[in-house]
Amino acid sequence: MKRIAVIGGGISGLAAAYELEKQRNTGAELEFVVFEAGARLGGVIRTERVDDLVIEAGPDSFLTEKSWAADLCRELGLGDQLISSNDSARRTYILVKGRLVPLPDGLMFMVPTSIWPIFLSRLFSWPTKLRMIREWSYRASSDAAESTVADFVERHYGRQMVERLADPLLAGVYGGSADELSVTSVLPRFAEIEAKQGSLSKAMASARKSQPAAQLPIFTSLKNGMQQMTDALAARIPKPTCQLNTSVELVRPESGKWLVVVQERTQEFDAVILAVPAYAAAKLLQSSVPQLSSELDQVRYSSSVTVAMSYDEKVRASLPAGFGFLVPRSERKRVLACTFVHQKFADRAPESRALIRCFLGGSRDEEVLRLSDQQIERIVYRELQEILGIRAKPLFVRIYRWPKTMAQYVVGHKARVETIRQLTSGMRGLALAGNAFSGIGIPDCITSGREAAAKILRDLAIAEPATQSIG
């Protein structure tokens, strides 16, 4: 009987454990234990219900185009619970000089593919608009040097595009800065287009024309919140295998086995899956696998705070149509982004209520986590009043803190991950999973967990993960 330790009970660890359980259910001689330091499974995926409102403490959805997350939901029996974002009402605003300016049509992420909507927009200056026209003749670059997203976007469209669009978008998605994040790791498709075709606008416009008329919704979620997914995964894993409030102190290889020290007790396993942040994995391996530990410890992370607030129907009626807004650094606000949740997804709030989520923190404002709840509330109240004119006090407020949860794919990250993969591939019975390696979204984390399970099953000469569902 092979024994496997899964350390970390977030979405990556749960996905790995689910694959192991499927294999065990087909008759494989294995058993596993999930160690989770916290009081619950699911990690940053957490949903609360308050007064008929569905409140997401962490991620509220996943990208529809990465279909493997929806596929997993269907495998878990949640197919009828999948819901799409209200893309017919999709509009995002950028705060510019204290005013909300809508993103113009014709933008694919941050690439202009249609000239006239951009020219009619107040978002960009005339020099930037003229720069966008010239970009259509941009030639393929033979320079293979890795660059930041800021440098990449600036050489195509100028600095204003970085400051008003690229940087706030990346702050909202990655909690990071365009001046630090690597274009090769964060926007690999754009880097490839530049190398092969030159102009981003020309290539993306061509791709847009070739796409079918019926577009998939951008975001997918679950009717009763994202926690439905992690709860369903946890329900497929035998309860005795999950040890909550259990901190692992050390992991080390010894005589073909892996020793796991848990609350000063040493347990022996045939394999270990580390589904924890890279810095936590580095600490566990520091004394026994120093080279791998050193590489893991260099992966940077950012922190965030989400603030959910509910208002009455008067505030709801006063909000602009759309999904919400992003805030460039030049506006000198601490709120990075704001989502009008009741407009992004149906059934998140009754018709008489507004549900708003604000995001603070990121790589440039780690200090916000050290503020009290009262201080954070005052910041959000003040800035929503300045931006949206909301003077009413919310009916309730929920504040969620997420310290060091978002991996930062800075310049050099891709090479570091390749080194980590090479080191790990040569270590029998050890696998890594999480958002530090091949993507930060929920679908990427699911894949990371499944691939970690697959490596362990290969290392232990157990058949590849079963494809059929269990239950």
The 8 nearest C-alpha neighbors of each residue, nearest first, counted from 0:
[[1, 28, 29, 2, 30, 27, 269, 3],
 [2, 0, 29, 269, 30, 28, 3, 268],
 [3, 1, 268, 30, 269, 31, 29, 0],
 [2, 4, 31, 270, 268, 271, 269, 30],
 [5, 3, 271, 32, 31, 6, 272, 33],
 [6, 4, 33, 272, 271, 32, 34, 273],
 [5, 7, 34, 273, 274, 33, 272, 4],
 [8, 6, 274, 35, 275, 12, 34, 9],
 [7, 9, 12, 40, 35, 13, 41, 42],
 [10, 8, 42, 41, 12, 11, 7, 13],
 [9, 11, 13, 12, 41, 14, 445, 229],
 [12, 10, 448, 444, 14, 445, 13, 9],
 [11, 13, 8, 274, 15, 9, 7, 14],
 [12, 14, 16, 10, 15, 11, 8, 17],
 [15, 13, 17, 448, 11, 12, 16, 445],
 [16, 14, 448, 449, 12, 452, 18, 13],
 [17, 15, 13, 19, 18, 14, 20, 12],
 [16, 18, 20, 14, 19, 15, 13, 21],
 [19, 17, 21, 15, 16, 20, 464, 449],
 [20, 18, 16, 22, 17, 21, 23, 15],
 [19, 21, 23, 17, 22, 18, 24, 16],
 [22, 20, 24, 18, 19, 23, 469, 465],
 [21, 23, 19, 25, 20, 24, 465, 464],
 [24, 22, 27, 20, 26, 25, 21, 29],
 [23, 25, 21, 22, 26, 20, 27, 469],
 [26, 24, 22, 23, 27, 21, 465, 20],
 [27, 25, 23, 24, 28, 22, 29, 21],
 [26, 28, 23, 29, 22, 25, 24, 461],
 [29, 27, 0, 26, 1, 23, 30, 461],
 [30, 28, 1, 0, 27, 2, 23, 31],
 [29, 31, 2, 1, 3, 28, 0, 32],
 [30, 32, 3, 2, 4, 240, 33, 29],
 [31, 33, 240, 4, 241, 5, 34, 3],
 [34, 32, 5, 241, 6, 240, 242, 4],
 [33, 35, 6, 242, 7, 245, 5, 241],
 [36, 34, 243, 7, 8, 37, 245, 244],
 [35, 37, 246, 244, 245, 243, 34, 38],
 [38, 36, 244, 35, 39, 243, 245, 40],
 [37, 39, 244, 243, 36, 40, 35, 245],
 [40, 38, 37, 243, 41, 42, 35, 8],
 [39, 41, 8, 42, 9, 35, 38, 233],
 [40, 42, 9, 44, 229, 10, 8, 43],
 [43, 41, 9, 44, 40, 8, 10, 45],
 [42, 44, 57, 45, 41, 9, 58, 56],
 [45, 43, 57, 41, 42, 226, 58, 225],
 [44, 46, 226, 56, 43, 57, 55, 41],
 [47, 45, 55, 226, 54, 224, 56, 225],
 [46, 48, 54, 53, 49, 55, 45, 56],
 [49, 47, 53, 52, 54, 51, 50, 46],
 [48, 50, 52, 51, 47, 53, 54, 395],
 [49, 51, 52, 48, 53, 348, 349, 309],
 [52, 50, 49, 48, 348, 53, 349, 347],
 [53, 51, 348, 49, 50, 48, 347, 54],
 [54, 52, 48, 347, 47, 224, 55, 51],
 [55, 53, 47, 46, 48, 52, 56, 307],
 [54, 56, 46, 57, 59, 45, 47, 58],
 [55, 57, 45, 46, 399, 54, 305, 58],
 [56, 58, 43, 44, 55, 45, 59, 305],
 [59, 57, 60, 44, 55, 56, 43, 225],
 [58, 60, 55, 225, 57, 220, 224, 61],
 [61, 59, 220, 219, 58, 218, 225, 62],
 [62, 60, 219, 218, 441, 63, 220, 440],
 [61, 63, 218, 64, 65, 217, 219, 60],
 [62, 64, 218, 65, 219, 217, 66, 61],
 [63, 65, 66, 62, 217, 215, 218, 216],
 [66, 64, 63, 62, 67, 442, 68, 61],
 [65, 67, 69, 64, 68, 63, 70, 442],
 [66, 68, 70, 69, 65, 442, 71, 446],
 [69, 67, 442, 71, 70, 66, 72, 65],
 [68, 70, 72, 66, 71, 67, 73, 81],
 [71, 69, 67, 73, 68, 72, 66, 74],
 [70, 72, 74, 68, 69, 73, 67, 75],
 [71, 73, 69, 77, 75, 70, 74, 78],
 [72, 74, 78, 76, 77, 70, 75, 71],
 [75, 73, 71, 72, 76, 468, 70, 77],
 [74, 76, 72, 73, 77, 71, 231, 232],
 [77, 75, 73, 74, 78, 72, 79, 231],
 [78, 76, 72, 73, 80, 79, 75, 81],
 [79, 77, 73, 80, 81, 76, 72, 69],
 [78, 80, 77, 81, 76, 73, 82, 222],
 [79, 81, 77, 222, 221, 78, 82, 223],
 [82, 80, 221, 78, 79, 220, 222, 219],
 [81, 83, 220, 221, 219, 222, 80, 84],
 [84, 82, 219, 218, 216, 220, 85, 81],
 [83, 85, 344, 218, 86, 343, 219, 216],
 [86, 84, 343, 87, 88, 344, 83, 89],
 [85, 87, 89, 88, 84, 216, 217, 343],
 [88, 86, 85, 89, 84, 90, 216, 321],
 [87, 89, 86, 321, 85, 90, 320, 342],
 [90, 88, 86, 321, 87, 322, 85, 91],
 [89, 91, 321, 322, 88, 92, 101, 320],
 [90, 92, 323, 324, 322, 102, 101, 321],
 [93, 91, 101, 324, 100, 99, 102, 325],
 [94, 92, 325, 100, 324, 99, 326, 95],
 [93, 95, 99, 326, 98, 97, 100, 325],
 [96, 94, 98, 97, 93, 99, 100, 330],
 [97, 95, 98, 94, 330, 99, 329, 100],
 [96, 98, 95, 94, 386, 99, 330, 385],
 [99, 97, 95, 94, 96, 100, 386, 93],
 [100, 98, 94, 93, 92, 95, 101, 97],
 [99, 101, 92, 93, 94, 122, 98, 102],
 [102, 100, 92, 91, 103, 93, 99, 90],
 [101, 103, 92, 91, 100, 104, 93, 90],
 [104, 102, 116, 117, 101, 120, 105, 106],
 [105, 103, 106, 116, 102, 117, 113, 111],
 [104, 106, 113, 112, 111, 103, 107, 116],
 [107, 105, 111, 110, 104, 108, 112, 109],
 [108, 106, 110, 109, 111, 105, 112, 203],
 [107, 109, 110, 106, 111, 168, 165, 164],
 [110, 108, 107, 106, 165, 164, 111, 160],
 [109, 111, 107, 106, 108, 200, 112, 199],
 [112, 110, 106, 200, 105, 113, 107, 109],
 [111, 113, 204, 200, 105, 106, 110, 203],
 [114, 112, 105, 111, 115, 116, 117, 106],
 [113, 115, 117, 116, 118, 112, 111, 105],
 [114, 116, 118, 117, 113, 119, 105, 120],
 [117, 115, 119, 118, 103, 104, 114, 120],
 [116, 118, 120, 115, 114, 119, 103, 113],
 [119, 117, 115, 116, 120, 114, 128, 125],
 [118, 120, 116, 117, 115, 121, 103, 114],
 [121, 119, 117, 122, 118, 103, 116, 123],
 [122, 120, 123, 119, 100, 124, 118, 117],
 [121, 123, 120, 100, 124, 102, 95, 101],
 [124, 122, 121, 127, 128, 125, 120, 159],
 [123, 125, 127, 126, 128, 122, 121, 159],
 [124, 126, 128, 127, 129, 123, 118, 130],
 [127, 125, 129, 128, 124, 130, 123, 131],
 [128, 126, 130, 124, 125, 129, 123, 131],
 [129, 127, 125, 131, 130, 126, 124, 118],
 [128, 130, 132, 126, 131, 127, 125, 133],
 [129, 131, 127, 133, 128, 132, 156, 126],
 [132, 130, 128, 134, 129, 133, 156, 127],
 [133, 131, 129, 134, 130, 135, 128, 114],
 [132, 134, 130, 135, 131, 136, 129, 137],
 [133, 135, 137, 131, 136, 132, 155, 198],
 [136, 134, 198, 133, 137, 201, 132, 200],
 [135, 137, 134, 133, 138, 198, 197, 132],
 [138, 136, 198, 134, 197, 135, 139, 133],
 [139, 137, 197, 136, 140, 198, 196, 193],
 [197, 138, 140, 194, 196, 193, 195, 141],
 [141, 139, 194, 142, 138, 193, 197, 195],
 [140, 142, 143, 194, 139, 195, 144, 193],
 [141, 143, 140, 144, 194, 145, 139, 193],
 [142, 144, 141, 145, 140, 194, 146, 190],
 [145, 143, 142, 146, 141, 183, 147, 140],
 [144, 146, 143, 183, 410, 147, 181, 182],
 [147, 145, 181, 182, 150, 144, 151, 148],
 [146, 148, 181, 149, 150, 182, 180, 179],
 [147, 149, 182, 151, 177, 150, 181, 180],
 [148, 150, 177, 178, 147, 152, 151, 161],
 [151, 149, 153, 147, 148, 152, 154, 146],
 [150, 152, 148, 149, 153, 154, 147, 146],
 [153, 151, 155, 149, 154, 150, 156, 148],
 [154, 152, 157, 158, 150, 156, 155, 151],
 [153, 155, 152, 151, 156, 157, 150, 158],
 [154, 156, 152, 153, 134, 157, 151, 137],
 [157, 155, 153, 131, 130, 152, 154, 160],
 [158, 156, 153, 159, 160, 154, 155, 127],
 [157, 159, 153, 161, 160, 162, 156, 152],
 [158, 160, 162, 161, 157, 163, 127, 123],
 [161, 159, 158, 163, 164, 162, 157, 156],
 [162, 160, 165, 158, 159, 166, 164, 163],
 [161, 163, 159, 160, 166, 164, 327, 158],
 [164, 162, 160, 327, 161, 159, 165, 167],
 [163, 165, 160, 161, 167, 166, 162, 168],
 [166, 164, 161, 168, 167, 169, 109, 160],
 [165, 167, 177, 169, 168, 162, 161, 164],
 [168, 166, 170, 327, 169, 164, 165, 326],
 [169, 167, 171, 165, 166, 170, 164, 172],
 [168, 170, 172, 166, 171, 173, 167, 175],
 [171, 169, 174, 175, 167, 168, 173, 172],
 [170, 172, 168, 169, 174, 173, 336, 167],
 [171, 173, 169, 170, 174, 168, 175, 167],
 [174, 172, 175, 169, 170, 171, 405, 407],
 [173, 175, 361, 170, 171, 172, 362, 301],
 [174, 176, 170, 173, 362, 361, 169, 407],
 [175, 177, 178, 179, 166, 170, 180, 169],
 [176, 178, 149, 166, 148, 180, 179, 169],
 [179, 177, 149, 176, 147, 180, 148, 150],
 [180, 178, 176, 409, 177, 147, 181, 410],
 [181, 179, 409, 177, 147, 408, 148, 410],
 [182, 180, 147, 410, 409, 184, 183, 148],
 [181, 183, 148, 186, 185, 147, 184, 146],
 [184, 182, 187, 181, 186, 185, 190, 145],
 [185, 183, 181, 182, 187, 186, 413, 408],
 [184, 186, 182, 183, 181, 187, 408, 180],
 [187, 185, 182, 188, 189, 183, 184, 190],
 [188, 186, 183, 190, 189, 184, 185, 191],
 [189, 187, 191, 190, 186, 192, 183, 193],
 [188, 190, 192, 191, 187, 186, 193, 199],
 [191, 189, 187, 193, 188, 192, 183, 194],
 [190, 192, 188, 194, 189, 193, 187, 195],
 [193, 191, 189, 195, 196, 194, 190, 188],
 [192, 194, 197, 190, 191, 139, 196, 195],
 [193, 195, 139, 140, 191, 192, 196, 197],
 [196, 194, 192, 193, 139, 197, 191, 140],
 [197, 195, 139, 192, 193, 198, 194, 138],
 [139, 196, 198, 193, 138, 137, 194, 195],
 [199, 197, 137, 135, 201, 200, 134, 196],
 [198, 200, 202, 201, 203, 197, 192, 193],
 [199, 201, 112, 203, 198, 202, 111, 204],
 [200, 202, 204, 198, 199, 203, 135, 205],
 [203, 201, 205, 199, 204, 200, 206, 198],
 [204, 202, 206, 200, 205, 201, 199, 207],
 [205, 203, 112, 207, 201, 206, 202, 200],
 [204, 206, 202, 208, 203, 207, 201, 209],
 [207, 205, 203, 209, 204, 208, 202, 210],
 [206, 208, 204, 210, 205, 209, 203, 112],
 [209, 207, 205, 206, 210, 204, 211, 203],
 [208, 210, 206, 207, 205, 211, 204, 212],
 [209, 211, 207, 208, 206, 212, 214, 213],
 [212, 210, 213, 209, 214, 208, 207, 215],
 [211, 213, 214, 210, 208, 209, 207, 215],
 [214, 212, 211, 215, 210, 216, 209, 207],
 [215, 213, 212, 216, 211, 210, 217, 86],
 [214, 216, 217, 213, 63, 64, 218, 83],
 [217, 215, 218, 83, 86, 84, 214, 63],
 [216, 218, 63, 62, 215, 84, 219, 86],
 [219, 217, 62, 63, 84, 61, 216, 83],
 [220, 218, 83, 60, 63, 61, 82, 84],
 [219, 221, 60, 82, 81, 225, 83, 61],
 [222, 220, 81, 224, 80, 82, 223, 225],
 [221, 223, 80, 224, 82, 81, 220, 346],
 [224, 222, 221, 227, 53, 225, 80, 226],
 [223, 225, 221, 226, 222, 46, 227, 53],
 [224, 226, 227, 221, 228, 220, 59, 44],
 [225, 227, 229, 228, 45, 46, 224, 44],
 [228, 226, 230, 225, 229, 224, 231, 223],
 [229, 227, 231, 226, 230, 225, 232, 72],
 [228, 230, 232, 226, 231, 41, 227, 233],
 [231, 229, 233, 227, 232, 228, 226, 234],
 [232, 230, 234, 228, 229, 233, 227, 75],
 [233, 231, 229, 235, 234, 230, 228, 13],
 [232, 234, 230, 236, 235, 231, 229, 13],
 [233, 235, 231, 232, 236, 230, 237, 238],
 [236, 234, 232, 233, 237, 231, 17, 470],
 [235, 237, 233, 234, 238, 17, 20, 232],
 [238, 236, 239, 240, 235, 234, 241, 233],
 [237, 239, 240, 241, 236, 234, 233, 242],
 [240, 238, 241, 237, 242, 32, 236, 33],
 [239, 241, 32, 238, 237, 33, 31, 242],
 [242, 240, 33, 238, 239, 32, 243, 34],
 [241, 243, 34, 33, 245, 35, 240, 244],
 [242, 244, 35, 245, 38, 36, 37, 241],
 [245, 243, 36, 37, 38, 35, 246, 242],
 [244, 246, 36, 243, 35, 34, 242, 247],
 [247, 245, 36, 261, 248, 262, 244, 35],
 [246, 248, 261, 260, 249, 245, 262, 259],
 [247, 249, 260, 261, 283, 246, 262, 250],
 [250, 248, 283, 260, 259, 247, 251, 284],
 [251, 249, 259, 283, 258, 284, 260, 257],
 [250, 252, 258, 287, 257, 253, 284, 249],
 [253, 251, 257, 256, 258, 255, 254, 250],
 [252, 254, 256, 255, 257, 251, 258, 267],
 [255, 253, 256, 252, 257, 258, 251, 269],
 [254, 256, 253, 252, 257, 269, 427, 428],
 [257, 255, 269, 253, 254, 252, 268, 258],
 [258, 256, 252, 268, 251, 269, 267, 253],
 [257, 259, 267, 251, 266, 250, 252, 268],
 [260, 258, 250, 266, 265, 249, 261, 267],
 [259, 261, 265, 249, 264, 248, 263, 247],
 [262, 260, 247, 264, 263, 248, 246, 265],
 [261, 263, 264, 246, 260, 247, 248, 245],
 [264, 262, 261, 260, 265, 248, 247, 249],
 [265, 263, 261, 260, 262, 266, 259, 248],
 [264, 266, 260, 259, 261, 258, 263, 267],
 [267, 265, 259, 258, 260, 264, 268, 261],
 [266, 268, 258, 257, 259, 256, 265, 269],
 [269, 267, 2, 257, 270, 3, 256, 258],
 [268, 270, 256, 2, 3, 257, 1, 428],
 [271, 269, 428, 3, 268, 429, 257, 4],
 [270, 272, 4, 429, 3, 5, 428, 273],
 [273, 271, 5, 430, 431, 429, 274, 6],
 [272, 274, 431, 6, 275, 432, 5, 430],
 [275, 273, 432, 7, 12, 433, 6, 431],
 [274, 276, 7, 273, 279, 280, 433, 277],
 [277, 275, 279, 278, 280, 433, 274, 435],
 [276, 278, 280, 295, 279, 281, 296, 275],
 [277, 279, 296, 281, 280, 276, 295, 282],
 [280, 278, 282, 276, 281, 277, 275, 283],
 [279, 281, 277, 283, 282, 278, 275, 284],
 [282, 280, 292, 278, 284, 279, 295, 296],
 [281, 283, 285, 279, 280, 284, 278, 292],
 [282, 284, 249, 280, 250, 281, 285, 248],
 [285, 283, 281, 288, 287, 282, 292, 250],
 [286, 284, 289, 282, 292, 281, 287, 283],
 [285, 287, 284, 289, 288, 283, 251, 282],
 [286, 288, 251, 284, 285, 289, 252, 250],
 [289, 287, 284, 291, 290, 285, 292, 286],
 [290, 288, 292, 285, 291, 293, 286, 287],
 [291, 289, 293, 292, 288, 294, 285, 422],
 [292, 290, 294, 293, 289, 288, 295, 419],
 [291, 293, 281, 289, 295, 285, 290, 294],
 [292, 294, 296, 290, 291, 295, 289, 297],
 [295, 293, 291, 296, 297, 292, 290, 419],
 [296, 294, 277, 292, 281, 297, 293, 298],
 [295, 297, 278, 293, 281, 294, 298, 292],
 [296, 298, 295, 294, 299, 293, 278, 277],
 [299, 297, 296, 295, 277, 300, 406, 278],
 [298, 300, 407, 406, 297, 301, 408, 296],
 [301, 299, 406, 403, 405, 407, 404, 298],
 [300, 302, 403, 362, 405, 361, 174, 404],
 [303, 301, 402, 403, 361, 401, 404, 360],
 [304, 302, 360, 401, 361, 359, 400, 402],
 [303, 305, 400, 359, 399, 358, 360, 401],
 [304, 306, 358, 399, 357, 398, 359, 307],
 [305, 307, 398, 357, 356, 397, 399, 358],
 [308, 306, 356, 397, 396, 355, 398, 357],
 [309, 307, 396, 355, 395, 354, 393, 356],
 [308, 310, 354, 394, 353, 393, 395, 355],
 [311, 309, 353, 393, 394, 352, 314, 354],
 [310, 312, 352, 313, 314, 353, 351, 315],
 [311, 313, 351, 315, 352, 314, 316, 353],
 [314, 312, 316, 315, 311, 317, 310, 351],
 [315, 313, 317, 316, 312, 311, 310, 318],
 [314, 316, 312, 353, 313, 317, 318, 311],
 [315, 317, 313, 314, 318, 312, 319, 353],
 [316, 318, 314, 315, 313, 319, 387, 389],
 [319, 317, 315, 316, 320, 314, 387, 339],
 [318, 320, 321, 317, 323, 316, 387, 322],
 [321, 319, 318, 90, 88, 322, 342, 89],
 [320, 322, 90, 89, 88, 323, 91, 319],
 [321, 323, 343, 339, 90, 91, 338, 89],
 [324, 322, 338, 339, 337, 91, 321, 92],
 [323, 325, 92, 337, 91, 93, 336, 338],
 [326, 324, 336, 93, 167, 335, 92, 94],
 [325, 327, 335, 94, 336, 167, 93, 328],
 [328, 326, 167, 329, 163, 330, 162, 325],
 [327, 329, 330, 331, 326, 332, 167, 162],
 [328, 330, 331, 327, 162, 332, 326, 163],
 [331, 329, 328, 332, 327, 96, 326, 95],
 [332, 330, 329, 328, 333, 327, 326, 334],
 [333, 331, 334, 330, 328, 382, 335, 326],
 [332, 334, 359, 335, 331, 360, 378, 364],
 [333, 335, 359, 332, 336, 358, 357, 379],
 [336, 334, 326, 359, 358, 333, 325, 171],
 [337, 335, 325, 358, 324, 334, 357, 326],
 [336, 338, 357, 324, 323, 356, 358, 325],
 [339, 337, 323, 356, 340, 355, 322, 357],
 [340, 338, 355, 323, 322, 342, 341, 354],
 [339, 341, 343, 342, 354, 338, 355, 344],
 [342, 340, 347, 354, 348, 339, 343, 344],
 [341, 343, 340, 339, 344, 322, 321, 345],
 [342, 344, 340, 322, 85, 84, 341, 339],
 [345, 343, 84, 342, 85, 341, 347, 340],
 [344, 346, 347, 341, 343, 342, 85, 348],
 [347, 345, 348, 344, 349, 222, 341, 53],
 [346, 348, 53, 341, 52, 345, 344, 340],
 [347, 349, 52, 346, 341, 352, 51, 350],
 [350, 348, 351, 352, 51, 346, 347, 52],
 [351, 349, 352, 348, 312, 353, 341, 315],
 [350, 352, 312, 349, 311, 353, 315, 348],
 [353, 351, 311, 312, 349, 350, 310, 348],
 [352, 354, 315, 310, 309, 311, 341, 312],
 [353, 355, 309, 340, 341, 308, 339, 348],
 [354, 356, 339, 308, 340, 338, 307, 309],
 [357, 355, 307, 338, 306, 337, 308, 305],
 [358, 356, 337, 306, 305, 336, 334, 338],
 [357, 359, 305, 336, 335, 334, 304, 337],
 [358, 360, 334, 304, 335, 303, 333, 305],
 [361, 359, 303, 364, 365, 367, 304, 302],
 [362, 360, 174, 301, 302, 363, 364, 303],
 [361, 363, 301, 175, 364, 174, 365, 360],
 [364, 362, 361, 365, 360, 175, 176, 174],
 [365, 363, 360, 366, 361, 362, 367, 359],
 [364, 366, 360, 367, 362, 368, 302, 361],
 [367, 365, 364, 368, 369, 370, 360, 363],
 [368, 366, 369, 370, 365, 360, 364, 359],
 [369, 367, 366, 370, 365, 400, 304, 360],
 [368, 370, 367, 366, 371, 365, 372, 375],
 [371, 369, 367, 368, 374, 375, 372, 366],
 [370, 372, 374, 373, 375, 369, 368, 376],
 [373, 371, 375, 374, 376, 370, 398, 377],
 [372, 374, 376, 371, 375, 377, 370, 378],
 [373, 375, 377, 371, 376, 372, 370, 378],
 [376, 374, 372, 378, 377, 373, 379, 371],
 [375, 377, 373, 379, 374, 378, 380, 372],
 [378, 376, 380, 374, 375, 379, 381, 373],
 [379, 377, 375, 381, 376, 380, 382, 374],
 [378, 380, 376, 382, 381, 377, 383, 375],
 [381, 379, 377, 383, 378, 382, 376, 384],
 [382, 380, 384, 378, 379, 383, 377, 385],
 [381, 383, 385, 379, 384, 380, 386, 378],
 [384, 382, 386, 387, 385, 380, 381, 379],
 [383, 385, 388, 389, 381, 382, 387, 386],
 [384, 386, 382, 383, 388, 387, 381, 97],
 [385, 387, 383, 384, 388, 382, 97, 98],
 [388, 386, 383, 384, 389, 385, 318, 382],
 [387, 389, 384, 385, 386, 390, 383, 317],
 [390, 388, 384, 387, 391, 383, 314, 385],
 [389, 391, 384, 388, 392, 380, 383, 381],
 [392, 390, 389, 393, 314, 310, 384, 311],
 [391, 393, 390, 394, 310, 380, 389, 395],
 [394, 392, 310, 395, 309, 308, 391, 396],
 [395, 393, 309, 310, 392, 396, 308, 311],
 [394, 396, 393, 309, 308, 397, 310, 307],
 [397, 395, 308, 307, 398, 393, 309, 306],
 [396, 398, 307, 306, 308, 399, 395, 305],
 [399, 397, 306, 305, 307, 396, 400, 304],
 [398, 400, 305, 304, 56, 306, 401, 397],
 [401, 399, 304, 303, 402, 305, 398, 368],
 [400, 402, 303, 302, 304, 404, 403, 399],
 [403, 401, 302, 404, 400, 303, 301, 368],
 [404, 402, 302, 301, 300, 405, 401, 406],
 [403, 405, 402, 302, 401, 300, 301, 406],
 [406, 404, 300, 301, 403, 407, 302, 173],
 [407, 405, 300, 435, 299, 434, 408, 404],
 [406, 408, 300, 299, 409, 405, 175, 301],
 [409, 407, 412, 180, 181, 184, 406, 185],
 [410, 408, 180, 181, 179, 412, 407, 411],
 [411, 409, 181, 412, 180, 147, 146, 179],
 [410, 412, 414, 413, 409, 415, 181, 145],
 [413, 411, 415, 408, 409, 414, 410, 416],
 [414, 412, 416, 415, 411, 184, 417, 183],
 [415, 413, 417, 416, 412, 411, 418, 419],
 [414, 416, 412, 418, 417, 413, 419, 411],
 [415, 417, 419, 413, 418, 414, 436, 420],
 [418, 416, 420, 414, 415, 419, 421, 413],
 [417, 419, 415, 421, 416, 420, 422, 414],
 [420, 418, 416, 422, 417, 421, 423, 415],
 [421, 419, 417, 423, 418, 422, 424, 416],
 [422, 420, 418, 424, 419, 423, 417, 425],
 [421, 423, 419, 420, 424, 425, 418, 291],
 [422, 424, 420, 426, 425, 421, 419, 430],
 [425, 423, 421, 426, 422, 420, 427, 430],
 [424, 426, 423, 422, 427, 421, 420, 429],
 [427, 425, 423, 424, 429, 428, 422, 430],
 [428, 426, 458, 429, 425, 424, 270, 455],
 [427, 429, 270, 455, 458, 271, 426, 269],
 [430, 428, 271, 427, 270, 426, 272, 423],
 [431, 429, 272, 451, 273, 271, 423, 455],
 [432, 430, 273, 272, 274, 451, 429, 433],
 [431, 433, 274, 447, 448, 451, 11, 273],
 [432, 434, 444, 274, 11, 435, 447, 275],
 [433, 435, 439, 438, 436, 444, 406, 437],
 [436, 434, 406, 433, 277, 437, 438, 439],
 [435, 437, 434, 416, 438, 433, 432, 447],
 [438, 436, 443, 435, 434, 439, 447, 444],
 [439, 437, 443, 434, 440, 436, 435, 444],
 [438, 440, 434, 443, 444, 441, 435, 437],
 [441, 439, 443, 442, 438, 444, 61, 434],
 [440, 442, 444, 443, 61, 445, 439, 68],
 [443, 441, 68, 445, 444, 440, 67, 65],
 [444, 442, 438, 446, 440, 441, 445, 447],
 [443, 445, 447, 11, 441, 446, 442, 433],
 [446, 444, 442, 448, 11, 447, 443, 14],
 [447, 445, 449, 443, 444, 448, 450, 442],
 [446, 448, 444, 432, 450, 445, 449, 443],
 [449, 447, 15, 11, 14, 451, 445, 432],
 [448, 450, 15, 446, 452, 451, 447, 14],
 [451, 449, 453, 447, 452, 448, 446, 454],
 [452, 450, 448, 430, 454, 449, 453, 431],
 [451, 453, 15, 449, 455, 450, 454, 456],
 [452, 454, 450, 456, 451, 455, 463, 464],
 [455, 453, 457, 451, 452, 456, 458, 450],
 [454, 456, 458, 452, 457, 453, 428, 459],
 [455, 457, 461, 453, 459, 458, 454, 460],
 [458, 456, 460, 454, 455, 459, 461, 453],
 [457, 459, 455, 456, 460, 427, 428, 454],
 [458, 460, 456, 457, 461, 455, 428, 1],
 [461, 459, 457, 458, 456, 462, 455, 463],
 [460, 462, 456, 459, 457, 463, 27, 458],
 [463, 461, 456, 464, 460, 457, 22, 27],
 [462, 464, 453, 456, 465, 461, 457, 22],
 [465, 463, 22, 18, 453, 466, 462, 21],
 [466, 464, 22, 467, 21, 463, 18, 25],
 [465, 467, 464, 468, 21, 18, 463, 22],
 [468, 466, 465, 469, 21, 74, 464, 25],
 [469, 467, 74, 466, 470, 21, 75, 465],
 [470, 468, 21, 467, 24, 235, 20, 75],
 [469, 468, 235, 75, 21, 24, 76, 234]]
